[in-house]
């Protein structure tokens, strides 16, 4: 395993897709700071620092699929097995490499926000401890998504197909999570204006929203928002995570289950 990780990290240092991802995330941090300064002068750098979970999934999907797809197309995986490395070790080394790469891309974004966002926007007066906890939860979420991408990529030898599957998968998760979040954020009541005379004088009243989620249905929606990596990304970026302590647990469950499934399937996979 150590030799596999050493080889993977040596390759990572020279990987163009990895450095493109690092550059993109750093540029996103700078761009976000400038746009916040222009459009929302009241925003602070600590708020901006938590935006990265929303788009790290897509960047990580592209990197993981191309990194592992290249191993298949170049015959590297077969060579690793031929020289005596266990299939489990090959699988886990790729998972660890992709997880570390994803976290480094997140750190690239945070570094940009620290370097440019703090001078431009400043920090809020609240404690930085909650921000640090949210960042840690986001890192665990990145590991969960890396585990899912590793499962998809290690069982698919076609680099292009794996890339399309991973990107479409994370985009679909973001769409579903956004729809769930929209339902949860719907107001219980909304203002109902009734015009009472020809002059346009209105009487304002409140009317209950029939689409407002209550009871068990609301709990189910909240569970899926907390459980899905994309849902966690939305909650972290909006600084609204009512079940923060559950989110890393869900991420670890996703990582564990997908890794076990991946290991079992990869053992039986016929490598051409």
Order of alpha helices (4+ residues) and beta strands (2+ residues): alpha-alpha-alpha-alpha-alpha-alpha-alpha-alpha-alpha-beta-beta-alpha-alpha-alpha
